Amino acid sequence: MNGSNVFDIAVVGGGIIGLSSAYKIVLAHPDIRIAVLEKEEEVAMHQTGRNSGVIHSGLYYQPGSKKAGTCAKGRRELLTFAKRHRIPCDICGKIVVATEERELATLEMILQNGVDNEIEGLEEIGPGQIKEIEPYCEGIAAIRVPSTGIIDFAAVARKLADLVEKKNKANRILTSHKVEGFDRHDFYTKVRTDQGALAAKYVINCAGLQCDRVAKMDNVAPEMKIVPFRGDYYELTDEATEKVRGLIYPVPDPSLPFLGVHFTRMITGGVECGPNAVFSFKREGYGKTAFDMGDTIDALSYLGLWRMFMKYWRSGLKEYARAFSKKLFLRQLQRLVPSLQDSDIRPCRAGVRAQALERNGNLIDDFRIERQTNSIHVLNAPSPAATAALAIGDHVNELATRYFKL
Ligand SMILES: Cc1cc2nc3c(=O)[nH]c(=O)nc-3n(C[C@H](O)[C@H](O)[C@H](O)COP(=O)(O)OP(=O)(O)OC[C@H]3O[C@@H](n4cnc5c(N)ncnc54)[C@H](O)[C@@H]3O)c2cc1C
């Protein structure tokens, strides 16, 4: 091992969480040598580059939870970061729209939650005000959330990668480096990759859809498994984009961890509709029929998955039907924008969420980060983790500073 592949810290995963963590450590400890190891040719190729691009306000998260705290803090930091580094973003606001009487109680609960989370400017509005904001949207009541915005999270990740390398000449963002295992020695860990090995005193696992597997390489047996949920998006055709001005969300089903298909004006242009949420037979598979034998056997041999299927089979089947039927997907969208026609939408892309699942079939709602003697493992960082990334990075830095004695 020569000097160029010896580091203090190896971060596994070049998504927004790995890069935010590296960035925050570099800011706090400029002399620390960090390598970020990313298996793809570029950073942000998975969740970070395939999400809705929404800067969440923190409306839905349980007051006092890590999600609520880091979302609020991360959001503020993200806006400052974007301004400083000239990354385009737009605080365009959103509305969460109830279309049926039975949704009103949930809408009230969400509003109260938002108030408890001290989200600024929340307002309950009626059908007339909904029309003023979104002329094509029909609803009986809504919450207006002025602090929600849009950004390109992949652009944020690329800037973070840039800064990590610039802050210390010894730091490296090593793309096309897949981590395959760790050999622990007394004073360092040999990190084996498909491009050879490097040495690091400490390891930080931010491997997203693969984080439970990377944890196992470190002999950690996490009490969870990652379950991949694919989300398909449609986009509005050029002629139909006038039907949506900003962000329109439905009232989410409180028993599910996802927000429901919504309309999102993208910072890069156009309006997307989605994502749905279907169990995926491949962790990093973006086609509707994507399949990986290893991933499938791994998932189906986990008792928690069967327990989850038993709990959510009804909504799961509906989501599957919608995934394969444009007509059903459109019907879902028409609940918010009834004038939308089949010719107004076309399929565009998909993302896969890494959702941690416990053996008892519970989907873990809050962020989960575990620490070992010489390693930190980010084991659950679903939405709004992109919004919260810089605050999650602070937390990882605090753990590293304290327990790695940096
Ligand atoms: C469809 C969808 C919509 C979403 N919408 C939003 C939203 O609007 N707002 C929001 O705040 N959040 C949103 N999220 C959530 C957000 O995108 C994620 O929480 C966030 O991107 C997680 O970042 P990450 O770095 O943990 O994961 P990732 O971006 O997936 O990064 C993990 C990286 O680890 C790498 N890796 C894995 N294994 C290895 C290995 N062995 N060796 C080397 N590298 C490895 C992967 O290649 C990957 O690049 C959404 C997510 C999805 C999927």
The ligand as an SDF file (V2000), in Angstrom:
LIG
                    3D

 53 58  0  0  0  0  0  0  0  0999 V2000
  -38.3700    8.2440   -6.2870 C   0  0  0  0  0  0  0  0  0  0  0  0
  -37.7630    9.0460   -5.1660 C   0  0  0  0  0  0  0  0  0  0  0  0
  -38.2510   10.3230   -4.8690 C   0  0  0  0  0  0  0  0  0  0  0  0
  -37.6740   11.0620   -3.8270 C   0  0  0  0  0  0  0  0  0  0  0  0
  -38.0340   12.3690   -3.6480 N   0  0  0  0  0  0  0  0  0  0  0  0
  -37.3770   13.1230   -2.7400 C   0  0  0  0  0  0  0  0  0  0  0  0
  -37.6160   14.5150   -2.6470 C   0  0  0  0  0  0  0  0  0  0  0  0
  -38.3430   15.0890   -3.4380 O   0  0  0  0  0  0  0  0  0  0  0  0
  -36.9750   15.2110   -1.6670 N   0  0  0  0  0  0  0  0  0  0  0  0
  -36.1210   14.6080   -0.7880 C   0  0  0  0  0  0  0  0  0  0  0  0
  -35.5920   15.2870    0.0960 O   0  0  0  0  0  0  0  0  0  0  0  0
  -35.8440   13.2890   -0.8870 N   0  0  0  0  0  0  0  0  0  0  0  0
  -36.4200   12.5520   -1.8480 C   0  0  0  0  0  0  0  0  0  0  0  0
  -36.1270   11.2250   -1.9950 N   0  0  0  0  0  0  0  0  0  0  0  0
  -35.1730   10.6190   -1.0720 C   0  0  0  0  0  0  0  0  0  0  0  0
  -33.7390   10.9640   -1.4270 C   0  0  0  0  0  0  0  0  0  0  0  0
  -33.5040   10.9120   -2.8150 O   0  0  0  0  0  0  0  0  0  0  0  0
  -32.8160    9.9860   -0.6990 C   0  0  0  0  0  0  0  0  0  0  0  0
  -33.1880    9.9630    0.6480 O   0  0  0  0  0  0  0  0  0  0  0  0
  -31.3500   10.3680   -0.7960 C   0  0  0  0  0  0  0  0  0  0  0  0
  -30.9940   10.6190   -2.1340 O   0  0  0  0  0  0  0  0  0  0  0  0
  -30.5000    9.2720   -0.2090 C   0  0  0  0  0  0  0  0  0  0  0  0
  -29.1600    9.5420   -0.5310 O   0  0  0  0  0  0  0  0  0  0  0  0
  -28.0450    8.4420   -0.2990 P   0  0  0  0  0  0  0  0  0  0  0  0
  -26.7530    9.1070   -0.5120 O   0  0  0  0  0  0  0  0  0  0  0  0
  -28.3100    7.7620    1.0060 O   0  0  0  0  0  0  0  0  0  0  0  0
  -28.3460    7.3180   -1.3820 O   0  0  0  0  0  0  0  0  0  0  0  0
  -27.9230    7.2030   -2.9140 P   0  0  0  0  0  0  0  0  0  0  0  0
  -28.1270    8.4650   -3.6390 O   0  0  0  0  0  0  0  0  0  0  0  0
  -28.6460    6.0070   -3.4510 O   0  0  0  0  0  0  0  0  0  0  0  0
  -26.3730    6.9380   -2.8630 O   0  0  0  0  0  0  0  0  0  0  0  0
  -25.8050    5.7260   -2.4240 C   0  0  0  0  0  0  0  0  0  0  0  0
  -24.5980    5.4760   -3.2890 C   0  0  0  0  0  0  0  0  0  0  0  0
  -23.8680    4.3710   -2.7860 O   0  0  0  0  0  0  0  0  0  0  0  0
  -23.2760    3.7160   -3.9000 C   0  0  0  0  0  0  0  0  0  0  0  0
  -22.8920    2.3560   -3.4960 N   0  0  0  0  0  0  0  0  0  0  0  0
  -23.7030    1.3570   -3.0930 C   0  0  0  0  0  0  0  0  0  0  0  0
  -22.9840    0.2530   -2.8030 N   0  0  0  0  0  0  0  0  0  0  0  0
  -21.6920    0.5610   -3.0340 C   0  0  0  0  0  0  0  0  0  0  0  0
  -20.4700   -0.1710   -2.9400 C   0  0  0  0  0  0  0  0  0  0  0  0
  -20.4320   -1.4580   -2.5400 N   0  0  0  0  0  0  0  0  0  0  0  0
  -19.3140    0.4630   -3.2640 N   0  0  0  0  0  0  0  0  0  0  0  0
  -19.3060    1.7690   -3.6740 C   0  0  0  0  0  0  0  0  0  0  0  0
  -20.4500    2.4890   -3.8070 N   0  0  0  0  0  0  0  0  0  0  0  0
  -21.6230    1.9040   -3.4780 C   0  0  0  0  0  0  0  0  0  0  0  0
  -24.3890    3.7520   -4.9410 C   0  0  0  0  0  0  0  0  0  0  0  0
  -23.9060    3.5240   -6.2540 O   0  0  0  0  0  0  0  0  0  0  0  0
  -24.9710    5.1270   -4.7240 C   0  0  0  0  0  0  0  0  0  0  0  0
  -24.4210    6.0950   -5.5980 O   0  0  0  0  0  0  0  0  0  0  0  0
  -36.6590   10.4790   -3.0290 C   0  0  0  0  0  0  0  0  0  0  0  0
  -36.1770    9.2050   -3.3360 C   0  0  0  0  0  0  0  0  0  0  0  0
  -36.6870    8.5060   -4.4220 C   0  0  0  0  0  0  0  0  0  0  0  0
  -36.0830    7.1940   -4.8000 C   0  0  0  0  0  0  0  0  0  0  0  0
  1  2  1  0
  2  3  1  0
  2 52  2  0
  3  4  2  0
  4  5  1  0
  4 50  1  0
  5  6  2  0
  6  7  1  0
  6 13  1  0
  7  8  2  0
  7  9  1  0
  9 10  1  0
 10 11  2  0
 10 12  1  0
 12 13  2  0
 13 14  1  0
 14 15  1  0
 14 50  1  0
 15 16  1  0
 16 17  1  0
 16 18  1  0
 18 19  1  0
 18 20  1  0
 20 21  1  0
 20 22  1  0
 22 23  1  0
 23 24  1  0
 24 25  2  0
 24 26  1  0
 24 27  1  0
 27 28  1  0
 28 29  2  0
 28 30  1  0
 28 31  1  0
 31 32  1  0
 32 33  1  0
 33 34  1  0
 33 48  1  0
 34 35  1  0
 35 36  1  0
 35 46  1  0
 36 37  1  0
 36 45  1  0
 37 38  2  0
 38 39  1  0
 39 40  1  0
 39 45  2  0
 40 41  1  0
 40 42  2  0
 42 43  1  0
 43 44  2  0
 44 45  1  0
 46 47  1  0
 46 48  1  0
 48 49  1  0
 50 51  2  0
 51 52  1  0
 52 53  1  0
M  END
$$$$
